[in-house]
């Protein structure tokens, strides 16, 4: 989990700075619970536990604070749905 948190934070900060068109940038820190749930979802995904991964991504989405992170969670949920559909 500790390996993923700095990477996720860096991605969020880079995404926020790239999308900013104003001269001032307000960074809203992501909820620690969201990041933990997202990282756990990635671990479950790597282990092939797609249904559990989907649940973790849904929990991360429920506490997401910005649009980029919400979209990332939604994309992961859709990917898990596709993986589960292929297994059936």
N, C-alpha and C positions, 0 to 999 in steps of 0.2 A: 504494500500500500504506500509506503513512504517513497518508493521509487516513482510512483505515478503522480503524486501530489505536486511536486515542483514542475513537472512537465505540463500538467494540466493548467497550473497557475500561469506559467509562461505563455502557453497557447492562448489563454483567455486575455492576458494583458496585451499580447501582440495583436490579437484580433480586435480588441477595443481601440488600440492606437491606430490601426490601419483604417478602420471605419470612421474615425473621427474627422469631421470636416470643420469643426470650430477650433478656435485657438486655445480654448481651455478644455481640459479633459478631466472628467469626473469618473473615477474608477470605483465601481461598487464591488467590494470583495464578495467572492462567491461563498456561499454557506458551506461550512466545513462538512456538515452532514451530506450535502449534495455531492461534494467531491469524494467523500468516503464511499458513498453508495455507487457512484460512477466507477471508481477504481475496483470495487468488489464485483461490479457487473462485468468489467473487462476480464478479471481473473476467472470468473465463472464461464465466460465466453471462450477463453483459451482452453478451459478444461472440458468444453463440450456440454456444459450444463446450461443449455439455452433458455429453458423456462425460468430457472432461478436468475440467470443473467437479465432476462427481460424484466423480472420483478425489481431487481436492483436499479435498472435504468429508469423504470417508472417511478421509483421512490426518489431518485435523483431529479427527475423532471418535476416532481411535485414541489420541490423546494428550490428550483433553479431561480436565479435572480436576474439573468439577462437572456436576451433573445438568442445569442449565439450558442450558449450552453443548452438552452431549451431545444434548439434545432439539432444539436449533436445528440442529445438524449433521444429525441424522436427518431433520428436516423438509426440509432442503435436498436431501438425498439422495433422498428420496421425490419431491420436486418435479422433480428432474432425471430420475428414472425415468419420471415421467409425461410429461415433455417429450420424452424419447427414444421412448417408446411412441407418442406422437402423430405423430412423424416417420416411423415405420415403416409 
